[in-house]
Amino acid sequence: MARRGRERVGRSGAEPEYDLHGLSVERATQRLQQDLYMARARGIRAVIVITGRGWNSRGGTSVLRPAIERFLRGPEGQALGVHSLESIARGGAWRVHLLPVGQSPS
């Protein structure tokens, strides 16, 4: 598993992983914004964003996962080149597909 709040190459060796476990929503979105910007600038086309499923959250309801999904699907994500995302790891992570630099969503 990736180290908390740090980038690590995924198990397949192809996709960097960004583990946001334990971060506040504000800090997680700031970190993710920086990470996605840098990934896209380096020509990376897909990354793994780990949020967890929220089982350790108060009441067992995730706060981070839906906030990160809104961020990725919203205008902030589009501005960062998010093309699409898919839920993976039984809902504990997203595979985020990025557009090449210079290409905007249609």
N, C-alpha and C positions, 0 to 999 in steps of 0.2 A: 504494500500500500504506500502511497505517496506520503511524504512528510507533510505535516500540517502547515498550510499556508505557503508551501514551497513548490517549485516545479521539479518534476522528475519524469524521466522517460518511462512510459508505460511498459507493462510486461511484454507486449508485442514488440517493443523497441521503436515503434513508429509514431506514437502519439504522446506528446507531453501530458502529464497529469497535473492538475491544480487542485489540491486538497484544501477545502475551505472549512472543514470541521472545526467547530469551536470558535469561529470568528463571529462577531456581530454582523448583522445584515449590512450595516454601513461599511464596516471594514472589509467584509467579503466582496461587496460590489466595487469598492475602490481597488482592491487587489486584483479582482478579475478584470476590471477595465484596463489596468496596466498590463496584465499578463496577456490578454487577447490582443492588445495593440502591438506588443512586442512579438507575439507569435506570428501575427499576420505580416509584420514587417520582415520577419525572417523567412517568409514564404511557406509557413506551416499551414496546411489545409484543414486539419482536424486536431482537436484537443479533447481531453477528458477532464470534465469539471466534477469533482466529488463534493457532494453536499451532505451525504448521509441521508437516512430516511426519517430522521427526527425522533427515533425511539427514545433517545435520552433527553429530549426536550420536555419542558414542563407540560404535563398532561399527555405526553406522547404524541403531540401534534407538532410537526415540523414548522418552524418559522423561516428557516434559511432556504429550504428547497423551493417553496413557492415564490419567495422574493427573487431568488436567482433566476427562476424560470421567467418571471415577469420582466426582469432586466434583459435577459437574453432575447426574448421575443419582442421586446418593445423597441422604441426608437434608439435607445442607447446601444442595444445589441446590433441593430441595423447599421448604426454609424460606425461600429467597430468591425463590420463585415460579416456578422453572423448570417449565414445563409439558411441553415436548418439545424435542428437539434433532435436527438433521439434519446429516450430514457434507456439507460443500461444498468447493469449491476442490481437487478431487481428493484429499481427505483432509487438507488442511492447515488446515482451519478448520471451525467449527461455526456453524450458524445456531441461536440459542437463542431459543425462544419463551417469553415470560413471561406469567404470569397478571396480571390487573389487581389492584391493591392491594385487599385485603379479601376476595379470592377465594382459597380454598385448594384444593389438589388433591383430587379425589374418589377 
